[in-house]
Amino acid sequence: MRVSTSMVYNIANVSLHKTQSAMNRTNEQMATGKRVLSPADDPVAATNILKLNQQLGRLEQFDKNINIAQNNLELEEATLDAVLNIVQRMNELSVQAGNTGTMNSGNYKAMAAEVDTRIDELLNLMNTRNASGQYIFGGHQGSTQPFEQDDDNFFYRGDQGEKRIQISENVTVPVTDNGRKVFMDIPSAHPTFTTRANPANQAQPPASISVGQVVDKDAWSEIYPGDLVITFNARSAIDPAGSNFTVTERSSGKVLMANEPFTPGQEIEVGGVSFAIDGQPFPGTPAEPGSLPLNVDAPVDFSVAPATVVMTVGGVSETFVLDQPVTNEAELFAALSSTVETVAGSGADRNAARLANLGLTLEPGEGLVSARGENITVRNGSAATNDVFGFETTGAGTTSDNGVLAERGDRFSVNATPNQGILTTLSRLSDAMKNVEDNPKSKAALGDIVAQTLANLDNGLTSLTTLQGAVGARLNTLDSTRELNLETKLYSDQLLSDLQDLDYAEASTRLAMESMVFSAAQQSFVKVSQLSLFNFL
């Protein structure tokens, strides 16, 4: 084969480049301390190295998560300790308050002042935030203040979830608890209730309802688990006109108190419970009846040819049958309120029931009247019914426009519940001590409330210590998981080192060999490149 001069140079160039590249790679390995610089160096090892690096990255994040979880749980643990101390102090004070024979109203007012101070302290603890500014007892709603106070009522604004954080491949731990479960949903020693103002109330400033007391367990047990609704009526509902309210059972609509005159702050006792409403609740406005005057323009004998009209009130429709002669208003009234059939099978005998179903009455000079203030439509009639009603009844007919619906006044609710929150328990105790009088009957009532308070505080302590134990268990889980993650990291580091760390002795020897080969190749090329046929002529 003929070997040209250019071919000799090309072959030498390729060989020297390969040798130079090998030396450069070995130098880079020695500089980085890594054997595998790219997947091409060792595809299998490169895949395993990638997996190990990912695992180490997750372990690093898990370690950060454990630190975050530990900070949150230690804060929650410290907060629960503080809450427990306050509840235990309130338990001691309640025992002291039970000595009704030696205490007077002045003593009780001083004790109530301490209870109020402790309530404020508890409320602040229940609204504790962590280092990130998130409320630790708000469930998932970490940015929303979980507990709010309205006079002596308390409300939970968070949700019933819990934030969790992952601390290993298969382990997550809760780092928050919802305050409803911890502080509100505590089993009560007896059937009780909560009070609430309807959010749609219109009074400005808003009227408020007190937390209240169960004053007659037997009477309340007859209603429980039903709820009560207190609705304020138009001032004209009583004579002389004034603020008044009605109390009904929510489920049955049974009226327990009707049009009762209202005095702000005065105790309202109904159904075995007692509460007070402060402020000036919006009274609402009475309905203005809707009416359609009737005017018989021409007499019609409907016994010859019965006719019908459709009346609609408040979305309810009824078809009325006229089957008797009508020559004046009285006869029209008789036909529209008929309970008999003049023409057999006409159905006019049900007209009176139809009027009642629509809530309509017939008033001389006023015609059809809807006392509830709903407007009246008369339609789908005929030319004959036009004559006796005195207005258009065919097609879409005629609709009154003078009816005005009543506007409901402010509403408050008494909601039965088997649970009683710690704050509510203390609020009821404070209220009872503030209002106790120096007589046996009043002190006996206070004694009952103190007994209930002690039982409810014991239930609250059980709830708190249960959660405290759960928080401690979570902290133990963090410690054991941290140790396991550390062991996993050490093992993964060892595997990673075995796969990617460079053997410096082997690399040094290889580099020396590659340098020698490169030098020899250079010297050989110099000799070969000088050979020519002219040297032999």
TORMILO-237645 format. One line per 2 residues: for each residue x, y, z of C-alpha. Coordinates in Angstrom, 1 decimal, m for minus. Each point is the difference from the previous one (the first is absolute). Layout:
N
X:Y:Z | ...
//
This chain:
537
0.0:0.0:0.0 | 1.3:3.4:m0.8
0.4:2.3:3.0 | 0.0:3.6:m0.8
1.7:2.7:2.1 | m3.4:1.6:1.0
m1.2:m3.4:1.2 | 3.0:m0.3:2.3
m0.7:3.4:1.5 | m3.7:m0.7:0.5
0.7:m3.4:1.7 | 2.5:1.7:2.3
m2.4:2.8:0.8 | m2.9:m2.4:1.0
2.3:m2.1:2.1 | 1.5:3.0:1.8
m3.5:1.4:0.6 | m1.3:m3.2:1.5
3.0:m0.2:2.3 | m0.4:3.6:1.0
m3.7:m0.5:0.7 | 0.7:m2.9:2.3
2.6:2.0:1.9 | m2.5:2.9:0.4
m2.7:m2.3:1.3 | 2.4:m1.5:2.5
1.1:3.4:1.1 | m3.7:1.1:0.4
m0.7:m3.1:2.1 | 2.9:0.7:2.2
m1.1:3.7:0.4 | m3.6:m0.9:0.9
0.7:m3.2:1.8 | m2.8:m1.7:m1.9
0.3:m3.1:m2.2 | m3.2:0.5:m2.0
m0.1:3.3:m1.6 | m2.7:m0.8:m2.6
m2.4:m2.8:m0.6 | 2.3:m1.2:m2.8
2.7:m0.8:2.5 | m2.2:m2.7:1.7
m3.7:0.0:m0.9 | m1.1:m2.4:2.7
1.9:1.9:2.7 | m1.2:3.3:m1.3
m3.7:m1.1:0.4 | 0.6:m1.2:3.6
1.9:3.2:0.8 | m3.0:2.1:m1.2
m2.4:m2.0:2.2 | 2.3:0.3:3.0
0.3:3.7:m0.4 | m3.7:0.4:m0.3
m0.5:m2.1:3.2 | 2.6:2.1:1.8
m1.8:3.2:m1.1 | m3.3:m1.3:1.4
1.7:m1.0:3.2 | 1.3:3.6:0.3
m3.5:1.4:m0.5 | m1.4:m2.5:2.5
2.6:1.3:2.5 | m1.3:3.5:m0.6
m3.6:m1.1:0.4 | 0.8:m1.7:3.3
1.5:3.2:1.3 | m3.1:1.9:m1.1
m2.3:m2.6:1.5 | 2.0:0.0:3.3
m0.2:3.7:0.3 | m3.8:0.0:m0.6
m0.7:m2.9:2.4 | 2.2:1.4:2.7
m1.9:3.3:m0.2 | m3.3:m1.9:0.1
1.2:m2.0:3.0 | 1.1:3.1:1.9
m3.4:1.6:m0.9 | m1.9:m3.0:1.3
2.0:0.1:3.2 | m1.0:3.6:0.6
m3.7:m0.8:m0.8 | 0.1:m2.9:2.4
1.4:2.2:2.8 | m2.8:2.5:m0.5
m2.7:m2.7:m0.1 | 1.4:m1.6:3.2
m0.1:3.5:1.7 | m3.6:0.4:m1.1
m0.8:m3.4:1.4 | 1.4:1.1:3.3
m1.9:3.2:m0.1 | m3.2:m1.8:m0.8
0.5:m2.3:3.0 | 0.4:3.2:2.1
m3.1:1.5:m1.5 | m2.0:m3.1:1.1
0.3:1.2:3.6 | m3.2:2.0:m0.3
m0.6:0.0:3.7 | 3.1:2.2:0.7
0.2:2.1:m3.2 | m2.0:3.1:m0.7
m0.8:1.9:m3.2 | 3.0:2.3:0.4
2.3:m3.1:0.2 | m1.6:m1.4:m3.1
0.4:3.1:m2.0 | 3.7:0.1:0.8
0.3:m3.7:m1.1 | m1.9:0.8:m3.2
2.5:2.7:m0.8 | 2.8:m2.6:0.2
m2.0:m2.4:m2.2 | m0.5:2.8:m2.6
3.8:0.6:0.0 | 0.7:m3.7:m0.5
m2.5:m0.1:m2.8 | 1.9:2.7:m1.8
3.3:m1.8:0.6 | m1.4:m3.3:m1.3
m1.4:1.7:m3.1 | 3.5:1.4:m0.8
1.5:m3.4:0.5 | m2.5:m1.7:m2.2
0.9:2.6:m2.7 | 3.7:m0.8:0.2
2.1:0.4:m3.2 | 3.1:m1.8:m1.0
3.2:1.6:m1.4 | m1.6:0.2:m3.4
m2.9:2.0:1.3 | m2.5:m2.9:m0.4
m2.5:m0.8:2.7 | 0.8:m3.4:1.5
m3.6:m0.8:1.0 | m1.7:1.1:m3.3
0.1:m3.3:m1.8 | 0.7:0.6:m3.7
m1.0:3.7:0.4 | 3.3:1.1:1.4
m0.4:3.6:m1.1 | m3.5:0.4:1.6
m0.2:0.8:3.7 | m1.7:m3.2:1.4
m1.7:1.4:3.1 | m2.1:3.1:0.2
m2.0:1.5:2.9 | m3.3:1.8:m0.3
m0.9:1.3:3.5 | 0.0:m3.3:2.0
m0.5:m2.2:m3.0 | 2.9:m1.8:m1.8
0.2:m1.2:m3.5 | 2.5:m2.2:m1.9
0.8:1.3:m3.5 | 2.6:m2.6:m1.1
m0.8:m3.4:m1.6 | 0.2:m3.5:1.4
3.1:m1.1:m1.9 | 3.6:m0.4:1.1
3.2:1.0:m1.8 | 2.4:m2.9:m0.6
3.6:m0.1:m1.0 | 2.0:m2.8:m1.6
3.1:m1.1:2.1 | 1.0:m3.2:m1.9
m0.9:m1.9:m3.1 | m3.1:m1.5:1.7
m0.6:2.1:3.1 | m2.0:3.2:0.5
m0.8:1.6:3.3 | m2.7:2.7:0.9
1.7:3.3:1.0 | m3.3:1.8:0.9
m3.3:m0.9:1.6 | m3.4:1.5:m0.6
m1.2:2.0:3.0 | m3.6:m1.2:m0.3
1.0:m3.5:1.0 | 2.4:1.1:2.7
m1.9:2.9:1.7 | m3.6:0.0:m1.3
m1.3:m3.5:m0.5 | 0.4:m1.1:3.6
m2.9:m2.2:1.3 | m2.2:1.9:2.4
m1.0:m1.4:3.3 | m3.6:0.7:m1.0
m2.0:0.9:m3.1 | 0.8:3.6:m0.8
m0.2:2.6:m2.7 | 1.8:2.8:m1.9
m1.4:3.4:m0.9 | 0.5:1.9:m3.2
m1.1:3.1:m1.8 | m1.1:m0.5:m3.6
2.7:1.4:m2.3 | m2.7:1.7:m2.1
m1.2:2.1:2.9 | m0.4:3.7:m0.9
0.3:1.9:3.3 | 2.8:2.6:0.1
1.8:m0.3:2.3 | m0.7:m3.8:0.0
m2.0:m1.4:2.9 | 1.6:m2.8:1.9
m1.2:m3.1:1.9 | 1.6:m1.3:3.2
1.4:m3.4:0.4 | m2.9:m0.9:2.3
m0.6:m2.8:2.6 | m2.1:m3.1:0.4
m2.3:0.9:2.9 | m2.5:m2.9:m0.2
1.5:m3.3:m1.2 | m3.3:m1.7:m0.2
m1.6:2.7:m2.1 | 3.1:0.1:m2.3
0.0:m3.8:m0.3 | m3.5:0.2:m1.5
1.3:2.2:m2.8 | 3.5:m1.5:m0.4
1.4:m0.7:m2.6 | m2.2:2.5:m1.6
0.9:3.7:m0.6 | m1.7:3.2:0.8
m0.3:3.1:m2.3 | m0.6:3.5:1.4
m1.5:2.3:m2.7 | m0.7:3.7:0.5
m3.3:1.2:m1.3 | m1.3:3.2:m1.3
m0.6:2.6:2.7 | m3.7:0.1:m0.9
m0.4:m3.7:1.0 | m0.7:1.2:3.6
m2.2:2.7:1.5 | 1.4:2.5:0.8
2.5:m0.4:m2.8 | 3.5:m1.0:1.1
2.9:m2.4:m0.4 | m1.2:m3.6:0.4
1.1:m3.5:m0.9 | m1.3:m3.5:m0.6
1.7:m3.3:1.0 | m0.7:m3.1:m2.0
1.4:m3.6:m0.2 | 2.0:m0.2:m3.2
m1.1:m3.5:m1.1 | m3.7:0.1:0.9
m0.7:3.8:m0.3 | m1.8:m0.2:3.4
m0.3:3.4:1.6 | 1.4:0.1:3.6
m0.3:3.8:0.4 | m2.0:2.3:m2.3
0.4:3.8:m0.4 | 1.8:0.3:3.3
1.0:3.6:0.9 | 3.8:0.4:m0.1
2.3:1.8:2.4 | 3.7:0.1:m0.9
2.2:m2.0:2.4 | m3.0:m1.6:1.8
0.3:m3.7:0.6 | m2.3:m2.1:m2.3
m1.0:m3.3:1.5 | m1.6:m2.5:m2.3
0.1:m3.8:m0.5 | 2.3:m0.5:3.0
2.7:2.4:m1.2 | 0.8:3.6:0.9
1.8:2.6:m2.1 | 0.0:3.7:m0.6
0.1:2.1:m3.2 | 1.7:3.4:0.1
m0.4:2.9:m2.4 | m2.9:0.9:m2.2
m0.8:m2.8:m2.5 | m1.5:1.0:m3.3
m3.8:m0.5:0.4 | m0.9:m0.6:m3.7
m3.0:1.5:m1.7 | m3.6:m1.4:m0.4
m1.4:m1.1:m3.3 | m2.1:2.3:m2.0
m2.9:m2.1:m1.5 | m0.2:m0.4:m3.7
m3.6:0.3:m1.4 | m2.0:m0.1:m3.2
m3.3:1.9:0.2 | m2.9:m1.9:m1.7
m2.7:1.8:m1.9 | m2.9:m1.8:m1.8
m0.4:1.9:m3.2 | m2.6:m2.2:m1.5
m2.0:m3.0:1.5 | 0.9:m3.5:m1.3
m1.9:m3.2:0.7 | 2.8:m2.6:0.3
m2.4:m2.8:0.8 | m0.7:m0.1:m3.8
3.7:m0.1:m1.0 | 2.5:m0.3:2.9
3.2:1.9:m0.3 | 3.4:m0.2:1.6
2.8:2.4:1.0 | 3.5:m0.7:1.4
1.2:1.9:3.0 | 3.7:0.1:1.0
1.4:1.2:3.3 | 3.6:m0.4:1.1
0.7:m2.5:m2.8 | m3.0:m2.2:0.9
m2.8:m0.3:m2.5 | m3.6:m1.2:0.4
m2.8:m0.3:m2.6 | m3.3:1.4:1.1
m3.4:m1.1:m1.5 | m3.0:2.3:m0.4
m3.2:m2.0:m0.4 | m2.8:2.3:1.4
m1.6:3.3:m1.0 | 2.0:3.1:0.9
m1.7:3.4:m0.1 | 1.8:1.9:2.8
3.1:m0.1:2.3 | m1.7:m2.1:2.7
m0.9:m2.7:m2.6 | 3.5:0.0:m1.4
1.4:m0.4:3.5 | m2.4:m2.9:0.6
1.1:m1.6:m3.3 | 3.8:0.4:0.8
m0.4:m1.5:3.5 | m2.5:m2.7:m0.9
m0.1:m3.3:1.7 | m2.8:m1.5:m2.2
m0.5:m0.7:m3.7 | m2.8:1.8:m1.8
0.8:m2.0:m3.1 | 0.7:m3.6:0.8
3.7:m1.0:m0.6 | 1.2:3.6:m0.5
2.4:m0.1:3.0 | m1.2:3.3:1.4
m0.4:m1.6:3.4 | 3.7:0.3:0.6
0.3:3.7:m0.6 | 0.0:0.8:3.8
3.0:m2.4:0.5 | 1.8:1.6:m2.9
m0.4:3.5:1.5 | 1.4:m1.3:3.3
2.9:m1.7:m1.8 | 1.0:3.3:m1.6
m0.4:1.9:3.2 | m2.7:2.2:m1.5
m3.0:1.6:1.5 | m3.0:1.9:m1.5
m0.5:3.5:1.5 | m3.0:2.2:m1.0
1.3:3.0:m1.9 | 3.5:m1.4:m0.2
m0.7:m3.3:m2.0 | 2.8:m2.6:0.1
2.4:0.6:2.9 | 3.4:m1.6:0.8
0.8:0.8:3.6 | 3.6:m1.3:m0.4
0.7:2.8:m2.4 | 0.4:m2.2:m3.0
m1.4:1.3:m3.3 | m2.9:m1.7:m1.7
m0.3:m1.1:m3.6 | m3.3:m0.9:m1.7
0.4:m1.6:m3.4 | m1.1:m2.5:m2.7
m3.7:1.2:0.3 | m2.5:1.0:m2.7
m2.1:2.9:m1.1 | m2.7:m1.1:2.5
2.5:0.1:2.9 | 1.2:3.4:m1.2
m3.6:1.2:0.5 | m0.4:m1.2:3.6
3.6:0.8:1.3 | 0.0:3.4:m1.6
3.6:m0.3:m1.4 | 1.9:m2.0:m2.6
0.1:m3.8:0.8 | 0.8:m1.4:m3.4
3.5:m1.1:m1.0 | 2.6:1.4:2.5
m2.9:1.7:1.8 | 0.5:2.7:2.7
2.5:0.1:3.0 | m0.3:2.2:3.1
2.9:2.4:0.7 | m0.7:1.2:3.5
1.1:m2.9:2.0 | 3.2:0.3:2.2
1.5:m3.0:1.7 | 0.8:0.2:3.7
3.7:0.5:0.8 | 1.1:m2.4:2.7
1.8:1.4:3.0 | 3.3:m1.1:1.5
0.2:m3.6:1.1 | 2.0:m1.9:2.6
0.3:m3.7:0.6 | 0.4:m2.3:3.0
1.6:m3.2:m1.4 | 0.0:m3.2:2.0
3.3:m1.8:0.2 | 1.6:m2.8:2.1
3.3:1.8:0.1 | 1.2:3.1:1.9
3.3:1.8:m0.7 | 2.4:1.0:2.7
m0.5:3.7:m0.6 | m3.7:m0.4:0.1
0.2:m1.9:3.3 | 2.1:2.7:1.6
m2.2:2.8:m1.5 | m3.1:m1.6:1.6
1.7:m0.4:3.3 | 1.1:3.7:m0.1
m3.6:1.1:m0.9 | m1.5:m2.0:2.8
2.5:1.4:2.6 | m0.6:3.6:m1.2
m3.8:m0.4:0.5 | m0.2:m2.0:3.2
m1.9:1.5:2.8 | 0.5:m0.5:3.8
m3.0:m2.3:0.4 | m0.3:m3.8:0.2
m1.9:m0.4:m3.2 | 2.5:2.0:m2.1
2.9:m1.8:1.6 | m1.6:m3.4:m0.5
m0.3:0.9:m3.8 | 3.7:1.0:0.0
0.9:m3.2:1.8 | m1.6:m2.0:m2.9
1.9:2.0:m2.6 | 3.3:m0.5:2.0
m0.6:m3.8:0.0 | m0.6:0.1:m3.8
3.1:2.1:m0.4 | 2.2:m2.5:1.9
m1.3:m2.9:m2.1 | 0.5:1.9:m3.2
3.5:1.1:1.0 | 0.9:m3.6:0.8
m1.1:m1.0:m3.5 | 2.0:2.9:m1.4
3.1:m1.1:1.9 | m0.4:m3.5:m1.5
m0.2:1.4:m3.5 | 3.1:2.1:0.6
2.1:m2.7:1.6 | m1.0:m2.4:m2.8
1.2:2.5:m2.6 | 3.2:0.7:2.0
0.8:m3.8:m0.1 | m0.6:0.0:m3.7
2.4:2.9:m0.5 | 2.6:m1.8:2.1
m0.4:m3.1:m2.1 | 0.5:2.1:m3.2
3.2:1.5:1.4 | 1.2:m3.6:0.8
m0.7:m0.9:m3.6 | 2.0:2.9:m1.2
3.0:m1.1:2.1 | m0.1:m3.6:m1.2
m0.5:1.0:m3.6 | 2.9:2.4:0.1
2.3:m2.8:1.2 | m1.3:m2.3:m2.7
0.5:2.6:m2.7 | 3.5:0.6:1.3
0.9:m3.7:m0.2 | m1.5:m0.1:m3.5
2.0:3.0:m1.0 | 3.3:m1.6:1.2
m0.8:m3.2:m1.9 | m0.9:1.9:m3.2
3.2:2.2:0.3 | 2.1:m3.2:0.2
m1.7:m1.5:m3.0 | 0.4:3.3:m1.9
3.7:0.1:0.9 | 0.5:m3.6:m1.2
m1.6:0.9:m3.3 | 1.5:3.3:m0.9
3.1:0.7:2.1 | 3.3:m0.2:m1.8
2.8:m2.5:0.9 | 2.9:2.5:0.0
2.8:m2.6:m0.2 | m1.5:m1.6:m3.0
m0.7:3.3:m1.7 | 3.6:1.2:0.7
1.4:m3.1:m1.6 | m2.3:0.3:m2.9
0.9:3.7:m0.5 | 3.8:m0.9:0.0
m0.6:m2.7:m2.6 | m2.2:2.3:m2.2
2.7:2.7:0.3 | 2.7:m2.4:m1.1
m2.1:m1.2:m2.9 | m0.7:3.5:m1.1
3.7:1.0:0.2 | 1.1:m3.2:m1.9
m2.6:0.7:m2.7 | 1.2:3.6:m0.4
3.7:m1.2:m0.4 | m1.0:m2.8:m2.4
m1.9:2.4:m2.2 | 3.0:2.3:m0.2
2.2:m2.9:m1.2 | m2.6:m1.3:m2.4
m0.9:3.4:m1.5 | 3.7:0.4:m1.0
0.1:m3.2:m2.1 | 0.1:0.5:m3.8
1.1:m2.0:m3.1 | 2.5:2.7:m0.7
1.8:m1.1:3.2 | 0.9:m3.2:m1.8
1.0:1.4:m3.4
//
